[in-house]
Amino acid sequence: MNRQELRKEAHDLDVTVWVGKSGIGAVRDELDDQLGERDLVKVKFLRAARGRTSTEELADELAEEVDAELIETRGNTAVFYR
């Protein structure tokens, strides 16, 4: 599947992982488990998680930690693929 097809498929997905004030370390295992069960996972970065860091930076870091591909970020939401 190419990136555009993945974006279309992700459009109707519900957010299943929320990153809060505990940061990305607190959701790393959950995201890894969900990516093992399905191809695409949508993650929401709450204001408390972002602080002075952009959503894109946090999403890139999280993608690297779970060995996934970051498909897109839109607003405070990111879509991961494995």
Contacts in CASP RR format, 6 or more apart in sequence:
PFRMAT RR
TARGET T0000
AUTHOR 0000-0000-0000
METHOD contacts of the structure
MODEL  1
MNRQELRKEAHDLDVTVWVGKSGIGAVRDELDDQLGERDLVKVKFLRAAR
GRTSTEELADELAEEVDAELIETRGNTAVFYR
1 9 0 8 1.000
3 71 0 8 1.000
3 72 0 8 1.000
6 40 0 8 1.000
6 71 0 8 1.000
6 79 0 8 1.000
6 81 0 8 1.000
7 71 0 8 1.000
7 72 0 8 1.000
7 79 0 8 1.000
9 40 0 8 1.000
10 40 0 8 1.000
10 42 0 8 1.000
10 71 0 8 1.000
10 72 0 8 1.000
10 79 0 8 1.000
13 40 0 8 1.000
13 41 0 8 1.000
13 42 0 8 1.000
13 79 0 8 1.000
14 42 0 8 1.000
15 42 0 8 1.000
15 43 0 8 1.000
15 44 0 8 1.000
15 77 0 8 1.000
16 34 0 8 1.000
16 41 0 8 1.000
16 42 0 8 1.000
16 43 0 8 1.000
17 27 0 8 1.000
17 30 0 8 1.000
17 31 0 8 1.000
17 34 0 8 1.000
17 41 0 8 1.000
17 42 0 8 1.000
17 43 0 8 1.000
17 44 0 8 1.000
18 27 0 8 1.000
18 43 0 8 1.000
18 44 0 8 1.000
18 46 0 8 1.000
19 26 0 8 1.000
19 27 0 8 1.000
19 43 0 8 1.000
19 44 0 8 1.000
19 45 0 8 1.000
19 46 0 8 1.000
19 49 0 8 1.000
19 58 0 8 1.000
19 62 0 8 1.000
20 26 0 8 1.000
20 27 0 8 1.000
20 45 0 8 1.000
20 46 0 8 1.000
20 48 0 8 1.000
20 49 0 8 1.000
21 46 0 8 1.000
21 48 0 8 1.000
21 49 0 8 1.000
22 49 0 8 1.000
23 49 0 8 1.000
24 49 0 8 1.000
24 58 0 8 1.000
24 61 0 8 1.000
24 62 0 8 1.000
24 65 0 8 1.000
25 65 0 8 1.000
27 43 0 8 1.000
27 62 0 8 1.000
28 62 0 8 1.000
28 65 0 8 1.000
28 66 0 8 1.000
31 41 0 8 1.000
31 43 0 8 1.000
31 62 0 8 1.000
31 66 0 8 1.000
31 68 0 8 1.000
31 80 0 8 1.000
32 66 0 8 1.000
34 41 0 8 1.000
35 41 0 8 1.000
35 66 0 8 1.000
35 68 0 8 1.000
35 80 0 8 1.000
35 81 0 8 1.000
35 82 0 8 1.000
36 82 0 8 1.000
39 81 0 8 1.000
39 82 0 8 1.000
40 71 0 8 1.000
40 79 0 8 1.000
40 80 0 8 1.000
40 81 0 8 1.000
41 79 0 8 1.000
41 80 0 8 1.000
42 77 0 8 1.000
42 78 0 8 1.000
42 79 0 8 1.000
42 80 0 8 1.000
43 59 0 8 1.000
43 62 0 8 1.000
43 77 0 8 1.000
43 78 0 8 1.000
43 79 0 8 1.000
43 80 0 8 1.000
44 76 0 8 1.000
44 77 0 8 1.000
45 55 0 8 1.000
45 58 0 8 1.000
45 59 0 8 1.000
45 76 0 8 1.000
45 77 0 8 1.000
45 78 0 8 1.000
46 76 0 8 1.000
47 76 0 8 1.000
49 58 0 8 1.000
50 58 0 8 1.000
50 76 0 8 1.000
55 73 0 8 1.000
55 75 0 8 1.000
55 76 0 8 1.000
55 77 0 8 1.000
55 78 0 8 1.000
56 73 0 8 1.000
58 78 0 8 1.000
59 70 0 8 1.000
59 73 0 8 1.000
59 78 0 8 1.000
59 80 0 8 1.000
60 70 0 8 1.000
62 78 0 8 1.000
62 80 0 8 1.000
63 69 0 8 1.000
63 70 0 8 1.000
63 78 0 8 1.000
63 80 0 8 1.000
66 80 0 8 1.000
66 82 0 8 1.000
67 82 0 8 1.000
68 80 0 8 1.000
68 81 0 8 1.000
68 82 0 8 1.000
69 80 0 8 1.000
69 81 0 8 1.000
69 82 0 8 1.000
70 78 0 8 1.000
70 79 0 8 1.000
70 80 0 8 1.000
70 81 0 8 1.000
71 78 0 8 1.000
71 79 0 8 1.000
71 80 0 8 1.000
71 81 0 8 1.000
72 78 0 8 1.000
72 79 0 8 1.000
73 79 0 8 1.000
END
